[in-house]
Amino acid sequence: MNYLRNKMPNPELSIIIVSYNSQKELKNCLESIFETAGKNFEVIVIDNDSQESSVAIIKSFKEAILVENDKNLGFAKAVNQGLKVAKGSYYLLLNPDTRATGGAVMTLLACAKAQTGLAVIGPKLMNLDGTTQSSCFNLPSIQNAILEFWFGRKEKFGKYYPKSQKPTEVEAVVGAAMLIPKEAINKVGFFDEKYFMYFEDLDWCRRASKVGLKIYYCPKAKFLHEHGASGKEIPQKTHKWLVESSKIYYGLLKYYLITLIILFGRKFISR
């Protein structure tokens, strides 16, 4: 692992990005941050052994901090690397396929400061055509799977977004963009490295809820998100990681029960 650091001594915000073969999206993401995020922040990019030009792009942003891995360590472990070197009082985790719009970073930070007992706050994610992307969850369970796939209760199991224009408490937000106070990391702990990719965000939100912290959605902070761009070149691998992580999150018995509930509902009920 190679490690380079900039000279900002006391940033308020540490922006942490995990990159893997995402040179085009990463360049757009970094440009949006440095153009819109104010002054008192640092950017830490963890590169998981990209085989294209991502590292050169990171180095072209002179104020960016580079953590360069010699193999793909997965998302959770790479995020933890960033958290361990971050100096900010708040940590903004961003996927490289996101882009901040306008004052989105500062709006999200202000929204976080207004909440008490905060674990994490997620922004509004938007598709490239400007439509709103579902980015919140009810923590998935057998009961919620039955309610959605057998009784048509939409948004009980799958992703959704709150319709309110005010900050809204939710059970979980997706890991593509999530702002976490340092105090919450101290209380909840780092991301669970058993998850190579996927479900680490749900797991962390679940753990945060168990210690009494709250999860919020802030619709006034808007980020573009090219959903799935980071893994579009390796669909078989990403599917494998998704299945493996879901088994870890649920446990094998619960995983197979939920899978059967969904398959049964789609085949016999949702027609």
Secondary structure as a PSIPRED ss2 file (coil, helix, strand):
# PSIPRED VFORMAT (PSIPRED V4.0)

   1 M C   1.000  0.000  0.000
   2 N E   0.000  0.000  1.000
   3 Y E   0.000  0.000  1.000
   4 L E   0.000  0.000  1.000
   5 R C   1.000  0.000  0.000
   6 N C   1.000  0.000  0.000
   7 K C   1.000  0.000  0.000
   8 M C   1.000  0.000  0.000
   9 P C   1.000  0.000  0.000
  10 N C   1.000  0.000  0.000
  11 P C   1.000  0.000  0.000
  12 E C   1.000  0.000  0.000
  13 L E   0.000  0.000  1.000
  14 S E   0.000  0.000  1.000
  15 I E   0.000  0.000  1.000
  16 I E   0.000  0.000  1.000
  17 I E   0.000  0.000  1.000
  18 V E   0.000  0.000  1.000
  19 S E   0.000  0.000  1.000
  20 Y C   1.000  0.000  0.000
  21 N C   1.000  0.000  0.000
  22 S C   1.000  0.000  0.000
  23 Q H   0.000  1.000  0.000
  24 K H   0.000  1.000  0.000
  25 E H   0.000  1.000  0.000
  26 L H   0.000  1.000  0.000
  27 K H   0.000  1.000  0.000
  28 N H   0.000  1.000  0.000
  29 C H   0.000  1.000  0.000
  30 L H   0.000  1.000  0.000
  31 E H   0.000  1.000  0.000
  32 S H   0.000  1.000  0.000
  33 I H   0.000  1.000  0.000
  34 F H   0.000  1.000  0.000
  35 E H   0.000  1.000  0.000
  36 T H   0.000  1.000  0.000
  37 A C   1.000  0.000  0.000
  38 G C   1.000  0.000  0.000
  39 K C   1.000  0.000  0.000
  40 N C   1.000  0.000  0.000
  41 F E   0.000  0.000  1.000
  42 E E   0.000  0.000  1.000
  43 V E   0.000  0.000  1.000
  44 I E   0.000  0.000  1.000
  45 V E   0.000  0.000  1.000
  46 I E   0.000  0.000  1.000
  47 D E   0.000  0.000  1.000
  48 N E   0.000  0.000  1.000
  49 D C   1.000  0.000  0.000
  50 S C   1.000  0.000  0.000
  51 Q C   1.000  0.000  0.000
  52 E C   1.000  0.000  0.000
  53 S C   1.000  0.000  0.000
  54 S H   0.000  1.000  0.000
  55 V H   0.000  1.000  0.000
  56 A H   0.000  1.000  0.000
  57 I H   0.000  1.000  0.000
  58 I H   0.000  1.000  0.000
  59 K H   0.000  1.000  0.000
  60 S H   0.000  1.000  0.000
  61 F C   1.000  0.000  0.000
  62 K C   1.000  0.000  0.000
  63 E C   1.000  0.000  0.000
  64 A E   0.000  0.000  1.000
  65 I E   0.000  0.000  1.000
  66 L E   0.000  0.000  1.000
  67 V E   0.000  0.000  1.000
  68 E E   0.000  0.000  1.000
  69 N E   0.000  0.000  1.000
  70 D C   1.000  0.000  0.000
  71 K C   1.000  0.000  0.000
  72 N C   1.000  0.000  0.000
  73 L C   1.000  0.000  0.000
  74 G C   1.000  0.000  0.000
  75 F H   0.000  1.000  0.000
  76 A H   0.000  1.000  0.000
  77 K H   0.000  1.000  0.000
  78 A H   0.000  1.000  0.000
  79 V H   0.000  1.000  0.000
  80 N H   0.000  1.000  0.000
  81 Q H   0.000  1.000  0.000
  82 G H   0.000  1.000  0.000
  83 L H   0.000  1.000  0.000
  84 K H   0.000  1.000  0.000
  85 V H   0.000  1.000  0.000
  86 A C   1.000  0.000  0.000
  87 K C   1.000  0.000  0.000
  88 G C   1.000  0.000  0.000
  89 S C   1.000  0.000  0.000
  90 Y E   0.000  0.000  1.000
  91 Y E   0.000  0.000  1.000
  92 L E   0.000  0.000  1.000
  93 L E   0.000  0.000  1.000
  94 L E   0.000  0.000  1.000
  95 N C   1.000  0.000  0.000
  96 P C   1.000  0.000  0.000
  97 D C   1.000  0.000  0.000
  98 T E   0.000  0.000  1.000
  99 R E   0.000  0.000  1.000
 100 A E   0.000  0.000  1.000
 101 T C   1.000  0.000  0.000
 102 G C   1.000  0.000  0.000
 103 G C   1.000  0.000  0.000
 104 A H   0.000  1.000  0.000
 105 V H   0.000  1.000  0.000
 106 M H   0.000  1.000  0.000
 107 T H   0.000  1.000  0.000
 108 L H   0.000  1.000  0.000
 109 L H   0.000  1.000  0.000
 110 A H   0.000  1.000  0.000
 111 C H   0.000  1.000  0.000
 112 A H   0.000  1.000  0.000
 113 K H   0.000  1.000  0.000
 114 A C   1.000  0.000  0.000
 115 Q C   1.000  0.000  0.000
 116 T C   1.000  0.000  0.000
 117 G C   1.000  0.000  0.000
 118 L E   0.000  0.000  1.000
 119 A E   0.000  0.000  1.000
 120 V E   0.000  0.000  1.000
 121 I E   0.000  0.000  1.000
 122 G E   0.000  0.000  1.000
 123 P E   0.000  0.000  1.000
 124 K E   0.000  0.000  1.000
 125 L E   0.000  0.000  1.000
 126 M E   0.000  0.000  1.000
 127 N C   1.000  0.000  0.000
 128 L C   1.000  0.000  0.000
 129 D C   1.000  0.000  0.000
 130 G C   1.000  0.000  0.000
 131 T C   1.000  0.000  0.000
 132 T E   0.000  0.000  1.000
 133 Q E   0.000  0.000  1.000
 134 S C   1.000  0.000  0.000
 135 S C   1.000  0.000  0.000
 136 C E   0.000  0.000  1.000
 137 F E   0.000  0.000  1.000
 138 N C   1.000  0.000  0.000
 139 L C   1.000  0.000  0.000
 140 P C   1.000  0.000  0.000
 141 S C   1.000  0.000  0.000
 142 I H   0.000  1.000  0.000
 143 Q H   0.000  1.000  0.000
 144 N H   0.000  1.000  0.000
 145 A H   0.000  1.000  0.000
 146 I H   0.000  1.000  0.000
 147 L H   0.000  1.000  0.000
 148 E H   0.000  1.000  0.000
 149 F H   0.000  1.000  0.000
 150 W C   1.000  0.000  0.000
 151 F C   1.000  0.000  0.000
 152 G C   1.000  0.000  0.000
 153 R C   1.000  0.000  0.000
 154 K C   1.000  0.000  0.000
 155 E C   1.000  0.000  0.000
 156 K C   1.000  0.000  0.000
 157 F C   1.000  0.000  0.000
 158 G C   1.000  0.000  0.000
 159 K C   1.000  0.000  0.000
 160 Y E   0.000  0.000  1.000
 161 Y C   1.000  0.000  0.000
 162 P C   1.000  0.000  0.000
 163 K C   1.000  0.000  0.000
 164 S C   1.000  0.000  0.000
 165 Q C   1.000  0.000  0.000
 166 K C   1.000  0.000  0.000
 167 P C   1.000  0.000  0.000
 168 T E   0.000  0.000  1.000
 169 E E   0.000  0.000  1.000
 170 V E   0.000  0.000  1.000
 171 E C   1.000  0.000  0.000
 172 A E   0.000  0.000  1.000
 173 V E   0.000  0.000  1.000
 174 V C   1.000  0.000  0.000
 175 G C   1.000  0.000  0.000
 176 A C   1.000  0.000  0.000
 177 A E   0.000  0.000  1.000
 178 M E   0.000  0.000  1.000
 179 L E   0.000  0.000  1.000
 180 I E   0.000  0.000  1.000
 181 P E   0.000  0.000  1.000
 182 K H   0.000  1.000  0.000
 183 E H   0.000  1.000  0.000
 184 A H   0.000  1.000  0.000
 185 I H   0.000  1.000  0.000
 186 N H   0.000  1.000  0.000
 187 K H   0.000  1.000  0.000
 188 V H   0.000  1.000  0.000
 189 G C   1.000  0.000  0.000
 190 F C   1.000  0.000  0.000
 191 F C   1.000  0.000  0.000
 192 D C   1.000  0.000  0.000
 193 E C   1.000  0.000  0.000
 194 K C   1.000  0.000  0.000
 195 Y C   1.000  0.000  0.000
 196 F C   1.000  0.000  0.000
 197 M C   1.000  0.000  0.000
 198 Y C   1.000  0.000  0.000
 199 F C   1.000  0.000  0.000
 200 E H   0.000  1.000  0.000
 201 D H   0.000  1.000  0.000
 202 L H   0.000  1.000  0.000
 203 D H   0.000  1.000  0.000
 204 W H   0.000  1.000  0.000
 205 C H   0.000  1.000  0.000
 206 R H   0.000  1.000  0.000
 207 R H   0.000  1.000  0.000
 208 A H   0.000  1.000  0.000
 209 S H   0.000  1.000  0.000
 210 K H   0.000  1.000  0.000
 211 V C   1.000  0.000  0.000
 212 G C   1.000  0.000  0.000
 213 L C   1.000  0.000  0.000
 214 K E   0.000  0.000  1.000
 215 I E   0.000  0.000  1.000
 216 Y E   0.000  0.000  1.000
 217 Y E   0.000  0.000  1.000
 218 C E   0.000  0.000  1.000
 219 P E   0.000  0.000  1.000
 220 K E   0.000  0.000  1.000
 221 A E   0.000  0.000  1.000
 222 K E   0.000  0.000  1.000
 223 F E   0.000  0.000  1.000
 224 L E   0.000  0.000  1.000
 225 H E   0.000  0.000  1.000
 226 E C   1.000  0.000  0.000
 227 H C   1.000  0.000  0.000
 228 G C   1.000  0.000  0.000
 229 A H   0.000  1.000  0.000
 230 S H   0.000  1.000  0.000
 231 G H   0.000  1.000  0.000
 232 K C   1.000  0.000  0.000
 233 E C   1.000  0.000  0.000
 234 I C   1.000  0.000  0.000
 235 P H   0.000  1.000  0.000
 236 Q H   0.000  1.000  0.000
 237 K H   0.000  1.000  0.000
 238 T H   0.000  1.000  0.000
 239 H H   0.000  1.000  0.000
 240 K H   0.000  1.000  0.000
 241 W H   0.000  1.000  0.000
 242 L H   0.000  1.000  0.000
 243 V H   0.000  1.000  0.000
 244 E H   0.000  1.000  0.000
 245 S H   0.000  1.000  0.000
 246 S H   0.000  1.000  0.000
 247 K H   0.000  1.000  0.000
 248 I H   0.000  1.000  0.000
 249 Y H   0.000  1.000  0.000
 250 Y H   0.000  1.000  0.000
 251 G C   1.000  0.000  0.000
 252 L H   0.000  1.000  0.000
 253 L H   0.000  1.000  0.000
 254 K H   0.000  1.000  0.000
 255 Y H   0.000  1.000  0.000
 256 Y H   0.000  1.000  0.000
 257 L H   0.000  1.000  0.000
 258 I H   0.000  1.000  0.000
 259 T H   0.000  1.000  0.000
 260 L H   0.000  1.000  0.000
 261 I H   0.000  1.000  0.000
 262 I H   0.000  1.000  0.000
 263 L H   0.000  1.000  0.000
 264 F H   0.000  1.000  0.000
 265 G H   0.000  1.000  0.000
 266 R H   0.000  1.000  0.000
 267 K H   0.000  1.000  0.000
 268 F H   0.000  1.000  0.000
 269 I H   0.000  1.000  0.000
 270 S C   1.000  0.000  0.000
 271 R C   1.000  0.000  0.000
